[in-house]
């Protein structure tokens, strides 16, 4: 599984010495539930198998390794994430874990564009300042159904 590597790597949940702390951007609902999350050196919610927040994991963390620019309506990828090449390559397969992740976060982004656009802008500003963002251009995926239709 693509994201199984995350539990081993945990780079995104740690701040390297010499770098400023990372304030995790929260939606209005997440703020009510969690208050705030700031990573000084290591996220307080990081366990040996990854995030311990389960369903309460902030959307900014769920979105990672992607970042969304609401003005350009485009996704970017943190180039420092070791999964970048595999993730982007996997987007060509509509059944891949990367495609499922992108679809899920795209749906959430669409909802947040209506309910909490300030969060999207703030999250992108934090990501832009903190991460090495690279534009991703997912290739059009070919599912078995579309391939079958095309041959009919």
ChimeraX attribute file (.defattr): number of C-alpha atoms within 10 A of each C-alpha:
attribute: neighborCount
match mode: 1-to-1
recipient: residues
	/A:1	7
	/A:2	12
	/A:3	13
	/A:4	10
	/A:5	13
	/A:6	17
	/A:7	15
	/A:8	11
	/A:9	15
	/A:10	18
	/A:11	14
	/A:12	18
	/A:13	21
	/A:14	17
	/A:15	16
	/A:16	13
	/A:17	9
	/A:18	7
	/A:19	10
	/A:20	12
	/A:21	16
	/A:22	19
	/A:23	13
	/A:24	18
	/A:25	24
	/A:26	23
	/A:27	21
	/A:28	14
	/A:29	11
	/A:30	15
	/A:31	13
	/A:32	10
	/A:33	11
	/A:34	14
	/A:35	10
	/A:36	12
	/A:37	16
	/A:38	13
	/A:39	17
	/A:40	17
	/A:41	16
	/A:42	17
	/A:43	18
	/A:44	14
	/A:45	14
	/A:46	15
	/A:47	12
	/A:48	9
	/A:49	12
	/A:50	17
	/A:51	19
	/A:52	13
	/A:53	12
	/A:54	9
	/A:55	8
	/A:56	11
	/A:57	15
	/A:58	19
	/A:59	19
	/A:60	21
	/A:61	16
	/A:62	12
	/A:63	19
	/A:64	17
	/A:65	21
	/A:66	25
	/A:67	26
	/A:68	25
	/A:69	18
	/A:70	19
	/A:71	9
	/A:72	7
	/A:73	8
	/A:74	12
	/A:75	20
	/A:76	20
	/A:77	24
	/A:78	22
	/A:79	16
	/A:80	14
	/A:81	19
	/A:82	14
	/A:83	19
	/A:84	17
	/A:85	11
	/A:86	11
	/A:87	23
	/A:88	16
	/A:89	14
	/A:90	19
	/A:91	21
	/A:92	17
	/A:93	18
	/A:94	17
	/A:95	14
	/A:96	16
	/A:97	16
	/A:98	22
	/A:99	19
	/A:100	14
	/A:101	17
	/A:102	18
	/A:103	13
	/A:104	13
	/A:105	20
	/A:106	15
	/A:107	10
	/A:108	13
	/A:109	20
	/A:110	13
	/A:111	12
	/A:112	15
	/A:113	14
	/A:114	9
	/A:115	12
	/A:116	15
	/A:117	16
	/A:118	15
	/A:119	18
	/A:120	22
	/A:121	17
	/A:122	16
	/A:123	22
	/A:124	22
	/A:125	15
	/A:126	15
	/A:127	25
	/A:128	17
	/A:129	9
	/A:130	14
	/A:131	16
	/A:132	13
	/A:133	18
	/A:134	16
	/A:135	14
	/A:136	15
	/A:137	11
	/A:138	16
	/A:139	13
	/A:140	10
	/A:141	14
	/A:142	13
	/A:143	12
	/A:144	12
	/A:145	9
	/A:146	11
	/A:147	10
	/A:148	10
	/A:149	8
	/A:150	8
	/A:151	7
	/A:152	6
